[in-house]
């Protein structure tokens, strides 16, 4: 519904601050405040910026209204919203916006009045705010249709553990959007954690770490342990095929995969953390990787091997999380659709365009 046009009223009102107090203006915007604020503006500038205003100004004037009278248009926006949006439309220095609430004001005004000129500011402000508030930016970006920003914010939210997936702006967002983001985070946690239970990505004879060699004599005999993945059966999991219903891997080989205890401990600890915090950075910090090397008989090179292993592990984690964002195949979608809470985990609306 277009803004309401009416004659100038004699009721008490407040004049807006410069440059919206110009007596030469040919249009007055009437705010919705209890004490209305009048913004003296140029109809030509608004017509160029907004197709809604341009169409409204082509409506013929009432027969009772003189052509030279200054028009007053009553809007539903309050004075704060009008001042903010007009300063981004007018050829003046625009205020820098860091408050997500004000970004939503700009986005709402742009959508309501089809003011495309505001969208460049909204995209820039939202993008700049992703690191500060990825959850809030995701919710705002998806609500107003900025999909690329929503995708980036969803990915950035993975840098937070799931129990810290919050925002001071949650109360203003649709609940279903927040639930979608939680499910996406949980799906990524499932995929990232699953990497610690897989062995197909263990390359043989990798030069950066001897931990992946198949020769068990390379390791300390005091802390050498069989693989914790179905290791009680004494099977080699290097060529294992994943069973879709289990985290255990099946193989016909009878060769035990023995490695230093610190490697299996690292993978087990990583699996727990990644299920709630699905980013490689959460488990590849040097202190975390070397945190449980406690065997005095191990080679002095073991820390170096572990740091080499983390690079390969981190790369595999990133690959697994990226697959949640693409869902290129039905098989991948089926495997990644179960999260720790046994829920179906659809990809957030903002990410579905990537598939």
C-alpha positions as a printed Julia matrix, in Angstrom:
355×3 Matrix{Float64}:
  0.0     0.0     0.0
  1.57    3.36   -1.0
  2.24    6.07    1.59
 -0.66    8.33    2.39
 -0.67   11.78    0.74
 -2.35   14.68    2.44
 -2.25   18.45    2.83
  0.03   20.22    5.23
 -1.37   20.15    8.72
 -1.18   22.89   11.31
 -0.74   20.46   14.25
  2.37   20.68   16.39
  5.36   18.88   14.93
  9.14   18.77   15.07
 11.41   19.71   12.23
 14.07   17.17   11.26
 17.75   17.97   11.44
 19.72   19.28    8.45
 19.68   18.67    5.57
 16.03   17.7     6.03
 14.97   21.12    7.28
 15.33   22.9     3.94
 12.49   25.37    3.4
 12.96   25.04   -0.37
 11.93   21.38   -0.31
  8.93   20.33   -2.39
  7.91   17.39   -0.21
  7.47   16.73    3.51
  7.66   13.25    4.97
  5.62   12.89    8.13
  7.04   10.36   10.65
  4.91    8.07   12.81
  6.25    9.33   16.17
  3.8    10.47   18.83
  5.15   13.96   18.2
  5.56   13.81   14.42
  8.86   14.81   12.85
  8.7    16.5     9.44
 11.45   15.78    6.93
 11.69   18.4     4.17
 13.02   16.51    1.18
 13.32   16.58   -2.6
 10.73   14.56   -4.47
 13.16   14.19   -7.38
 15.82   12.51   -5.23
 13.29   10.11   -3.72
 11.86    9.34   -7.18
 15.28    8.31   -8.46
 16.03    6.19   -5.36
 12.63    4.5    -4.97
 10.2     3.21   -7.55
  7.42    3.28   -4.95
  7.87    7.02   -4.38
  8.26    7.6    -8.13
  4.93    5.88   -8.82
  3.24    7.75   -5.99
  4.28   11.14   -7.35
  2.61   10.31  -10.67
 -0.77   10.0    -8.99
 -2.89   13.05   -9.95
 -3.47   15.58   -7.17
 -6.95   15.94   -5.69
 -9.04   18.67   -7.34
 -9.18   20.56   -4.02
 -5.38   20.76   -3.79
 -3.42   23.58   -5.39
 -0.4    22.56   -7.53
  1.93   24.89   -5.65
  1.13   23.46   -2.22
  3.89   21.46   -0.54
  2.8    17.86   -0.24
  2.92   16.01    3.09
  3.24   12.23    3.0
  2.51   10.28    6.18
  4.76    7.25    6.58
  4.65    4.38    9.06
  8.36    4.69    9.88
  9.53    6.58   12.95
 11.95    9.49   12.79
 15.04    7.37   13.59
 14.36    5.09   10.62
 13.6     7.97    8.25
 16.7     9.91    9.25
 18.94    6.85    8.83
 17.52    5.81    5.46
 17.34    9.29    3.98
 20.97    9.96    4.86
 21.89    6.89    2.82
 19.72    8.0    -0.1
 20.72   11.68   -0.16
 24.05   12.81   -1.68
 25.52   13.49    1.76
 28.02   11.7     3.99
 26.31    8.49    5.1
 26.64    7.46    8.75
 28.6     4.27    9.38
 26.26    1.58   10.7
 27.5    -1.11   13.09
 24.25   -1.85   14.92
 22.41   -4.83   13.42
 19.09   -3.26   14.38
 19.83   -0.3    12.11
 20.94   -2.61    9.32
 17.52   -4.25    9.51
 15.93   -0.8     9.33
 17.76   -0.13    6.07
 16.91   -3.57    4.7
 13.22   -3.21    5.58
 13.03    0.27    4.04
 14.81   -0.94    0.89
 12.38   -3.82    0.48
  9.22   -1.87    1.3
  9.97    1.11   -0.95
 12.02   -0.78   -3.55
 14.98    1.47   -2.86
 17.71   -0.59   -4.52
 20.3     2.08   -3.8
 20.22    1.03   -0.13
 21.09   -2.59   -0.81
 24.78   -1.93   -1.42
 24.99   -0.42    2.06
 23.05   -3.28    3.67
 25.28   -5.92    2.06
 28.44   -4.1     3.11
 27.29   -3.54    6.69
 26.08   -7.12    7.13
 29.29   -8.53    5.68
 31.41   -6.39    7.99
 29.37   -7.6    10.99
 29.74  -11.34   10.32
 32.74  -11.86   12.6
 31.07   -9.91   15.43
 27.67  -11.6    15.19
 27.46  -14.41   12.61
 24.16  -15.69   14.01
 22.45  -12.29   13.91
 23.77  -11.55   10.43
 22.62  -14.94    9.16
 19.1   -14.37   10.48
 18.88  -10.88    8.98
 20.46  -11.84    5.65
 18.13  -14.8     5.1
 15.05  -12.84    6.15
 15.74  -10.07    3.63
 17.03  -12.25    0.82
 20.77  -11.58    0.87
 21.73  -15.19    0.22
 25.45  -14.74   -0.39
 25.82  -12.95    2.94
 23.71  -15.64    4.62
 25.97  -18.38    3.28
 29.08  -16.61    4.55
 27.51  -16.01    7.96
 26.39  -19.64    8.26
 29.92  -20.81    7.53
 31.33  -18.32   10.02
 28.95  -19.58   12.71
 30.89  -22.85   12.7
 33.69  -20.99   14.47
 31.41  -20.97   17.52
 30.58  -24.11   19.51
 26.92  -25.0    19.19
 26.16  -24.01   22.8
 27.35  -20.47   22.01
 25.27  -20.13   18.86
 23.47  -17.02   20.04
 22.92  -13.38   19.24
 21.53  -10.33   21.04
 19.18  -10.01   18.06
 17.49  -13.41   18.38
 14.25  -11.96   19.71
 13.67  -10.13   16.42
 14.19  -13.17   14.16
 11.78  -15.91   13.05
 12.3   -19.0    15.2
 12.38  -21.33   12.2
 15.45  -19.57   10.77
 17.34  -20.05   14.02
 16.34  -23.72   14.17
 17.6   -24.18   10.6
 20.97  -22.71   11.56
 21.18  -25.01   14.61
 20.46  -28.01   12.41
 23.06  -26.96    9.88
 25.63  -26.55   12.66
 24.72  -29.99   14.05
 25.01  -31.57   10.58
 28.47  -30.05   10.15
 29.39  -31.33   13.62
 28.33  -34.82   12.64
 30.33  -34.68    9.41
 33.46  -33.22   11.04
 33.38  -35.61   13.98
 32.96  -38.56   11.62
 36.34  -37.8    10.06
 38.01  -38.92   13.29
 36.36  -42.34   12.87
 37.32  -42.8     9.22
 40.56  -44.37    8.04
 40.21  -44.27    4.26
 41.9   -40.86    4.22
 45.03  -42.15    5.95
 47.6   -41.93    3.14
 50.43  -44.45    3.1
 54.02  -43.33    3.4
 53.12  -39.63    3.69
 56.38  -37.72    3.88
 55.06  -35.14    6.38
 54.36  -37.7     9.12
 55.5   -41.24    9.87
 52.31  -41.78   11.88
 50.63  -42.92    8.67
 53.15  -45.56    7.68
 51.86  -49.12    7.74
 54.96  -50.49    9.49
 54.13  -50.83   13.24
 57.84  -51.28   14.09
 58.24  -47.55   13.41
 56.5   -46.72   16.7
 57.33  -46.9    20.38
 56.63  -50.39   21.73
 55.71  -49.01   25.17
 52.68  -46.97   24.11
 51.74  -48.6    20.83
 48.01  -49.34   20.78
 45.57  -50.86   18.25
 43.1   -48.59   16.49
 40.12  -47.76   18.7
 37.78  -48.17   15.71
 36.68  -51.78   16.08
 40.28  -52.5    17.07
 39.2   -55.36   19.32
 38.72  -57.47   16.19
 42.33  -56.98   15.15
 41.48  -55.74   11.66
 43.24  -53.34    9.36
 41.01  -50.39    8.44
 43.15  -48.86    5.7
 40.82  -50.19    3.0
 37.7   -50.19    5.12
 34.27  -49.53    3.65
 31.91  -47.45    5.85
 28.77  -49.16    7.03
 26.02  -46.48    6.65
 24.4   -47.46    9.93
 27.52  -47.67   12.09
 30.63  -45.7    12.95
 32.58  -48.98   12.63
 34.31  -49.98    9.39
 34.39  -53.48    7.89
 37.34  -55.18    6.25
 38.44  -58.72    5.47
 42.07  -58.01    6.39
 43.5   -59.33    9.68
 46.4   -56.93   10.1
 46.16  -54.75   13.22
 46.67  -51.0    12.83
 48.95  -50.08   15.72
 49.9   -46.48   16.39
 51.18  -44.43   19.34
 48.61  -43.92   22.08
 48.81  -40.13   21.65
 47.44  -40.41   18.09
 44.33  -42.37   19.09
 43.8   -40.09   22.1
 44.04  -37.05   19.83
 41.46  -38.44   17.41
 39.08  -39.41   20.2
 39.3   -35.97   21.84
 38.88  -34.32   18.45
 35.74  -36.32   17.67
 34.08  -35.06   20.85
 34.99  -31.44   20.21
 34.18  -31.44   16.51
 30.65  -32.73   17.14
 29.92  -29.4    18.84
 32.51  -27.13   17.25
 32.93  -28.23   13.6
 35.97  -26.33   12.45
 39.53  -27.52   11.95
 40.83  -24.66   14.08
 39.11  -26.16   17.13
 41.37  -29.23   17.09
 44.56  -28.23   15.31
 46.07  -25.77   17.79
 49.55  -26.95   18.75
 48.78  -27.14   22.48
 45.76  -29.33   21.83
 47.55  -31.63   19.4
 50.54  -32.2    21.69
 48.53  -32.14   24.9
 48.7   -35.87   25.65
 52.15  -36.9    24.47
 53.21  -38.36   27.81
 55.31  -41.4    26.89
 58.94  -40.97   27.88
 59.96  -43.81   25.56
 58.57  -42.27   22.37
 60.84  -40.84   19.73
 61.74  -37.18   20.04
 60.25  -36.8    16.58
 56.76  -37.83   17.72
 55.62  -34.19   18.29
 56.79  -33.34   14.78
 54.88  -36.32   13.37
 51.74  -35.27   15.26
 51.96  -31.72   13.91
 52.3   -33.11   10.41
 49.3   -35.35   10.98
 47.13  -32.42   12.11
 47.56  -30.71    8.75
 46.17  -33.7     6.9
 43.43  -34.14    9.51
 42.47  -30.46    9.29
 42.2   -30.66    5.51
 39.87  -33.65    5.76
 37.68  -31.85    8.3
 37.28  -28.89    5.95
 36.36  -31.22    3.08
 33.71  -32.94    5.18
 32.13  -29.65    6.28
 32.12  -28.32    2.72
 30.12  -31.35    1.64
 27.39  -30.42    4.09
 27.2   -27.08    2.27
 26.84  -28.64   -1.16
 24.95  -31.92   -0.83
 25.99  -32.79   -4.38
 24.8   -36.39   -4.13
 21.86  -38.19   -2.61
 24.22  -40.6    -0.85
 26.07  -37.76    0.86
 22.79  -36.13    1.86
 21.55  -39.36    3.39
 24.74  -39.95    5.33
 24.95  -36.39    6.66
 21.25  -36.07    7.45
 21.58  -37.51   10.95
 22.93  -35.3    13.72
 23.75  -36.09   17.35
 20.15  -35.49   18.35
 18.78  -37.95   15.76
 17.02  -35.19   13.82
 16.63  -34.79   10.11
 19.01  -32.0     9.16
 17.99  -30.08    6.03
 20.36  -27.51    4.67
 19.42  -23.92    5.66
 17.39  -22.09    3.03
 20.24  -19.65    2.41
 22.56  -22.52    1.5
 20.27  -24.57   -0.73
 21.05  -22.42   -3.75
 24.58  -23.85   -3.7
 23.47  -27.41   -4.4
